[in-house]
């Protein structure tokens, strides 16, 4: 079973936008670690911003 491509794109976009990390750096992260960073970003950013 592969990781859903739409979800991968969303995670990459969120991390790249907020942390300015490269695509290569983001894709090096394991799925759970990448999801964790997305969750942390969402905790930092107020809703509707």
C-alpha positions in Angstrom: 0.0 0.0 0.0 1.4 3.3 -1.0 1.0 6.7 0.8 -1.8 8.8 -0.8 -0.2 11.2 -3.2 -2.7 14.0 -2.4 -1.8 13.8 1.3 1.9 13.8 0.5 1.5 16.9 -1.6 -0.5 18.6 1.2 2.1 17.8 3.8 5.0 19.0 1.6 3.2 22.2 0.8 2.4 23.0 4.5 6.0 22.4 5.7 7.7 24.1 2.7 5.4 27.2 3.1 5.9 27.6 6.8 9.5 26.4 7.3 11.0 27.1 3.9 12.5 23.6 3.8 13.5 22.1 0.5 11.5 19.4 -1.2 14.4 17.1 -0.8 14.7 17.7 3.0 10.9 17.2 3.5 10.8 14.0 1.5 13.7 12.6 3.6 11.4 12.7 6.6 9.6 9.5 7.5 5.8 9.7 7.2 5.1 9.9 11.0 7.8 12.6 11.4 6.4 14.6 8.5 2.8 14.3 9.9 4.1 15.5 13.3 5.7 18.6 11.8 2.4 19.4 10.0 0.5 19.0 13.3 3.0 21.3 15.0 2.6 23.9 12.3 -1.2 23.8 12.6 -0.8 24.3 16.4 1.2 27.5 15.7 -1.0 29.0 13.0 -4.3 30.5 14.1 -7.3 29.2 12.3 -8.4 31.1 9.1 -5.0 32.6 8.6 
